[in-house]
């Protein structure tokens, strides 16, 4: 998969575990939300590391530069793509 400013992975989740491996290019950022409320972000820039997204976790991937090449298995399961304006948001305390 080749990520660019125009070509990124919007928020989605899969019913299968996803494996991501950095191949080349600029650093990318992977954000994961296990519950649709809280999210954590990590940089993808180490070709010796495999990044794992557990099944049913929301995630997004964007390059932080011009382009990033990744190896992935994103399309092995059933994907649910979030609406364009959706992102994890903390609950408001009453």
Backbone as CSV, one residue per row, in Angstrom:
resi,resn,N_x,N_y,N_z,CA_x,CA_y,CA_z,C_x,C_y,C_z
1,UNK,0.860,-1.164,0.000,0.000,0.000,0.000,0.906,1.226,0.000
2,UNK,0.546,2.207,-0.799,1.300,3.449,-0.874,0.423,4.583,-0.350
3,UNK,0.849,5.187,0.764,0.119,6.312,1.351,0.703,7.618,0.843
4,UNK,-0.155,8.601,0.634,0.274,9.954,0.289,-0.678,10.923,0.979
5,UNK,-0.477,12.198,0.747,-1.357,13.193,1.358,-2.803,12.970,0.908
6,UNK,-3.002,12.610,-0.354,-4.349,12.383,-0.875,-4.838,10.958,-0.630
7,UNK,-3.935,10.018,-0.445,-4.290,8.605,-0.306,-3.931,8.130,1.099
8,UNK,-4.900,8.119,1.979,-4.681,7.696,3.362,-5.782,6.717,3.745
9,UNK,-5.628,6.069,4.880,-6.627,5.123,5.372,-7.486,5.861,6.394
10,UNK,-8.746,6.101,6.045,-9.660,6.800,6.956,-10.073,5.853,8.081
11,UNK,-10.774,6.383,9.082,-11.198,5.563,10.219,-12.038,4.386,9.742
12,UNK,-11.661,3.181,10.203,-12.365,1.951,9.852,-12.018,0.870,10.853
13,UNK,-12.710,-0.239,10.793,-12.369,-1.389,11.617,-12.622,-2.653,10.814
14,UNK,-11.960,-3.727,11.215,-12.073,-5.009,10.539,-12.477,-6.078,11.545
15,UNK,-13.092,-7.126,11.053,-13.417,-8.245,11.935,-12.249,-9.232,12.049
16,UNK,-11.121,-8.907,11.427,-9.907,-9.732,11.483,-8.748,-8.906,12.042
17,UNK,-7.753,-9.579,12.607,-6.533,-8.908,13.057,-5.778,-8.410,11.825
18,UNK,-5.261,-7.193,11.902,-4.532,-6.590,10.787,-3.065,-6.438,11.171
19,UNK,-2.190,-6.747,10.215,-0.748,-6.615,10.402,-0.239,-5.563,9.417
20,UNK,0.560,-4.631,9.925,1.136,-3.561,9.113,2.653,-3.617,9.276
21,UNK,3.378,-3.479,8.170,4.838,-3.423,8.238,5.316,-2.263,7.360
22,UNK,6.207,-1.445,7.920,6.807,-0.324,7.193,7.775,-0.878,6.150
23,UNK,7.705,-0.364,4.929,8.620,-0.764,3.861,9.611,0.362,3.567
24,UNK,9.096,1.563,3.253,9.994,2.668,2.903,9.233,3.993,2.924
25,UNK,9.995,5.063,2.773,9.404,6.394,2.675,9.339,7.118,4.003
26,UNK,8.439,8.078,4.056,8.297,8.925,5.235,7.597,8.183,6.372
27,UNK,7.796,8.680,7.572,7.104,8.144,8.743,5.597,8.319,8.560
28,UNK,4.844,7.326,9.008,3.380,7.411,9.012,2.917,7.353,10.459
29,UNK,1.678,7.737,10.689,1.108,7.631,12.029,-0.105,6.702,11.968
30,UNK,-0.125,5.748,12.888,-1.226,4.800,13.043,-1.956,5.165,14.321
31,UNK,-3.235,5.465,14.218,-4.060,5.746,15.394,-5.054,4.606,15.556
32,UNK,-5.192,4.123,16.800,-6.070,2.996,17.100,-6.992,3.367,18.254
33,UNK,-8.261,3.023,18.110,-9.242,3.201,19.179,-9.927,1.865,19.425
34,UNK,-9.724,1.312,20.610,-10.337,0.024,20.946,-11.821,0.155,21.243
35,UNK,-12.258,1.345,21.692,-13.647,1.502,22.129,-14.409,2.613,21.404
36,UNK,-13.796,3.270,20.437,-14.462,4.363,19.733,-14.519,5.649,20.531
37,UNK,-13.870,5.658,21.697,-13.857,6.836,22.566,-12.425,7.335,22.742
38,UNK,-11.565,6.473,23.259,-10.158,6.814,23.462,-9.351,6.322,22.265
39,UNK,-8.251,7.011,21.972,-7.384,6.586,20.874,-5.933,6.773,21.273
40,UNK,-5.079,5.936,20.706,-3.643,6.094,20.894,-2.996,6.121,19.520
41,UNK,-1.904,6.854,19.410,-1.215,6.987,18.130,0.217,6.490,18.263
42,UNK,0.728,5.932,17.170,2.118,5.485,17.149,2.697,5.759,15.767
43,UNK,4.003,5.994,15.744,4.684,6.220,14.480,5.031,4.891,13.838
44,UNK,4.887,4.819,12.525,5.289,3.651,11.749,6.503,4.071,10.934
45,UNK,7.678,3.584,11.330,8.907,3.943,10.616,10.031,2.939,10.859
46,UNK,9.696,1.757,11.332,10.693,0.749,11.677,10.401,-0.523,10.890
47,UNK,11.246,-0.825,9.907,10.990,-1.977,9.042,11.158,-3.310,9.756
48,UNK,11.757,-3.307,10.940,11.942,-4.561,11.673,10.766,-4.865,12.600
49,UNK,9.792,-3.972,12.667,8.669,-4.141,13.587,7.366,-4.355,12.821
50,UNK,6.530,-5.253,13.340,5.190,-5.448,12.798,4.205,-4.746,13.727
51,UNK,3.317,-3.969,13.155,2.316,-3.242,13.920,1.005,-4.019,13.809
52,UNK,0.387,-4.316,14.944,-0.801,-5.164,14.965,-2.016,-4.365,15.423
53,UNK,-3.102,-4.499,14.670,-4.381,-3.881,15.013,-5.338,-5.031,15.311
54,UNK,-5.799,-5.101,16.533,-6.700,-6.186,16.928,-8.046,-6.065,16.202
55,UNK,-8.719,-7.181,16.039,-10.037,-7.195,15.394,-11.005,-6.281,16.145
56,UNK,-11.868,-5.617,15.405,-12.915,-4.731,15.928,-12.394,-3.440,16.560
57,UNK,-11.124,-3.102,16.328,-10.572,-1.820,16.781,-10.616,-0.829,15.620
58,UNK,-11.061,0.376,15.904,-11.049,1.434,14.902,-9.612,1.875,14.670
59,UNK,-9.257,2.227,13.417,-7.904,2.685,13.126,-7.894,3.599,11.910
60,UNK,-6.846,4.392,11.823,-6.578,5.237,10.666,-5.063,5.291,10.483
61,UNK,-4.604,5.453,9.249,-3.170,5.556,8.961,-2.969,6.697,7.976
62,UNK,-2.017,7.596,8.307,-1.698,8.729,7.440,-0.195,8.906,7.372
63,UNK,0.313,9.308,6.210,1.725,9.640,6.107,1.964,11.009,6.737
64,UNK,3.134,11.180,7.303,3.508,12.490,7.853,4.380,13.263,6.876
65,UNK,4.611,12.699,5.713,5.431,13.340,4.694,4.736,13.298,3.347
66,UNK,5.518,12.986,2.324,4.977,12.940,0.968,4.399,11.572,0.647
67,UNK,5.133,10.498,1.007,4.578,9.169,0.791,5.247,8.136,1.680
68,UNK,4.493,7.094,1.985,4.948,5.988,2.822,4.485,4.694,2.169
69,UNK,5.386,3.720,2.065,5.007,2.410,1.541,4.896,1.428,2.697
70,UNK,3.762,0.736,2.771,3.497,-0.234,3.827,3.071,-1.561,3.218
71,UNK,3.362,-2.629,3.941,2.813,-3.943,3.608,1.671,-4.181,4.586
72,UNK,0.547,-4.695,4.103,-0.610,-4.842,4.988,-1.498,-5.989,4.537
73,UNK,-2.421,-6.353,5.408,-3.456,-7.341,5.081,-4.842,-6.773,5.415
74,UNK,-5.014,-5.483,5.208,-6.239,-4.777,5.599,-7.491,-5.385,4.974
75,UNK,-7.398,-5.900,3.778,-8.604,-6.335,3.066,-8.955,-7.809,3.253
76,UNK,-8.362,-8.486,4.254,-8.677,-9.907,4.438,-10.017,-10.133,5.132
77,UNK,-10.488,-9.165,5.876,-11.738,-9.335,6.627,-12.828,-8.422,6.114
78,UNK,-13.903,-8.359,6.879,-15.014,-7.457,6.571,-14.707,-6.102,7.199
79,UNK,-14.612,-5.068,6.382,-14.305,-3.721,6.859,-15.573,-2.914,7.079
80,UNK,-15.563,-2.131,8.147,-16.591,-1.130,8.400,-15.896,0.218,8.339
81,UNK,-16.281,1.067,7.405,-15.677,2.389,7.245,-16.563,3.407,7.948
82,UNK,-15.944,4.227,8.787,-16.685,5.255,9.525,-17.090,6.397,8.587
83,UNK,-18.137,7.149,8.945,-18.481,8.347,8.168,-17.284,9.310,8.127
84,UNK,-17.212,10.124,7.081,-16.071,11.026,6.891,-15.804,11.933,8.085
85,UNK,-16.844,12.354,8.791,-16.665,13.297,9.895,-16.520,12.611,11.257
86,UNK,-16.421,11.271,11.293,-16.325,10.542,12.564,-14.886,10.441,13.034
87,UNK,-14.690,10.514,14.335,-13.414,10.225,14.991,-13.726,9.886,16.441
88,UNK,-12.841,9.150,17.108,-13.074,8.851,18.525,-13.113,10.139,19.337
89,UNK,-14.087,10.252,20.198,-14.198,11.435,21.050,-14.514,11.007,22.467
90,UNK,-13.815,11.586,23.438,-14.092,11.255,24.844,-15.531,11.590,25.214
91,UNK,-16.076,10.807,26.118,-17.430,11.076,26.619,-17.429,12.357,27.441
92,UNK,-18.523,13.081,27.373,-18.671,14.278,28.197,-19.198,13.867,29.561
93,UNK,-18.595,14.389,30.618,-19.085,14.107,31.971,-20.303,14.978,32.254
94,UNK,-21.388,14.386,32.781,-22.604,15.184,33.062,-22.412,16.135,34.229
